[in-house]
């Protein structure tokens, strides 16, 4: 009996010891960091093929490249930030096939140097394969895959497991560090009635309403759970989303909107806006709103600045059309070890009529936030509060009013058609909507057709959207079918991605029209989105003159004709080549003195003049421009900008030419004021690099938040500054850098201006922290570039460039 009792006691003791005690420890940093091949921070060289038709890849897709046993002709560089020094176990994931390499190389750049691991990718696909543990330093690290192998190499995903991590709360955006460093800038409660503009901290205190808000999402887990709770409780909320997260989880953004919540902006990737330049702020807001519009069809007007930091930039943001929304109740769910009770106490202690309650559905471990939400809702409703969205609380529009004159067509629109292979892809970030469709260079037989309707006849500006990459075509051909004629425009898709690129204005008839992209190009062509915007010709900013307007006059024979399609209006008037005695005079009134851009329109044909003369009479002088009317017909051709006095002005065509001269239409467009100084920072997304240009803050005195150095080399490593010049003219170029003794004394800057190149060398050991003049150049309007290379005798620094308008 004693033995039985003793055994029972032992079993009971064991069972008690196995019951977990309530944990009071802080939540540990996530032990797993997972990297997908489509994450935007990674870099690759060579033509890796995106594959989506296999079931073995992680997330959306994976990349493969044909092997080369002799040398590496392509590489994929995984780039990742680690929270602290320590040992990490690495797992790799790939797609297994019979043609895969049995020796696929992984080059791990660890604390003590590079370590090479070879993996047999014919086996163990669709699983995480352990390739060892390695010591890494905190911060940016890399692992590289190449195609130097005996078969094709798959690039899919990596996972790092932190071994023995320190115990601290996951805090993706470093809230605690920010709050410690910026105590004076912490958000303060607004007055009893929120009349302080332009920042809203709360709504009217007179109405018993409050608004629940969530920042930093969408998150794969927490956002969905929060939406489930809100749906069950029938409560609306406002979600301030990050653009990069919206790109990763587009269906969650759509769900937020479709379930009656307000979608608002929280920038693209959560920078402190007060540390950015005006251009960088604009890019953060614009790219986020493009993503929001592509998913829900509306542009957000409500913006929450990360950390609530907005002092000094209120006007900049207001000029972009946003309402700034902060808060007066901070649940501090971002703080380490925050519990459900802590969160509830903050709501109970701080909430009052008109309150805006700050919570987070992303950016870290939000388990306590999710668990507290039902209790928050129950408490507020029991206290008699009505829970509403921010736009209802503040009586503000949540979204921009739709423009009926703008038609946007995404690649996923059901009206589109394509021939050939146009796979869906998410590999390169910055696309419009939920994906894009690439096609490799070909013969032109593969085509993608956007079909769209315009409501009324008229002139429409056409813009295209795509993701840029080094493997893209520099001559992607878009063929516009307008008014019975076709015009092909080529676009360099290696640059200007993630933005609307203007490819001209065209005269469309009401009803169905189309634009076609083909694979007849020198690289991958990207079918993503197009936008057609009607030009309001009745405004004084744009004056359109048709050949049949009664104000014009002519000498000689200018008959009416419709023989060649693609004309503006109802007809055009040709004249055979002659002595110059026959003239067509366009008379028009300018409402206000200023600078105006002049564009001409005509139907092109082989018998046209290649030197059709247009003489512009402006400000007491005359300028003659010659146009090749055999090409580029059925679109607006820019012939320059001119200073016109208000009142009657004229432009004269004559028959002094080598073929038929066509009088069809002219457009005079007011040139809006443009920035006289354009400043380019190294972090602007329009720029491109080849080689190793690491981010650095080691030497003080840089422009913006960092600079990018490169050691002396052969000239193969280049940093290309891409920029747009709003108007042709002469511009002074200055460069900025932090000086140091290891810098090059002959750092080369090659300026591409007006079809010529000029290289200036700068001694970057001296004159740092100031704008160094490297000369003045005549730039054409549109895209231009300046290139730095590593062909120097020391470190070359890419930091900032300024282009300053001087004169015509």
Helices and strands as residue ranges (DSSP letters): H 2-18, E 32-36, E 43-45, E 49-51, E 62-65, E 75-82, E 86-93, E 104-110, E 113-119, E 129-136, E 139-146, E 153-155, E 157-162, H 175-181, G 183-185, E 199-200, E 209-217, H 222-233, E 238-241, H 243-248, H 250-258, E 262-265, G 273-275, H 278-296, E 302-303, G 306-308, H 314-319, E 323-325, E 329-330, H 340-350, E 356-360, H 367-382, E 386-388, H 390-394, E 406-410, E 417-419, E 423-425, E 436-439, E 447-454, E 458-465, E 476-482, E 485-491, E 501-508, E 511-518, E 525-527, E 529-534, E 542-546, E 553-555, E 559-561, E 572-575, E 583-590, E 594-601, E 612-618, E 621-627, E 637-644, E 647-654, E 661-663, E 665-670, E 677-681, E 688-690, E 694-696, E 707-710, E 718-725, E 729-736, E 747-753, E 756-762, E 772-779, E 782-789, E 796-798, E 800-807
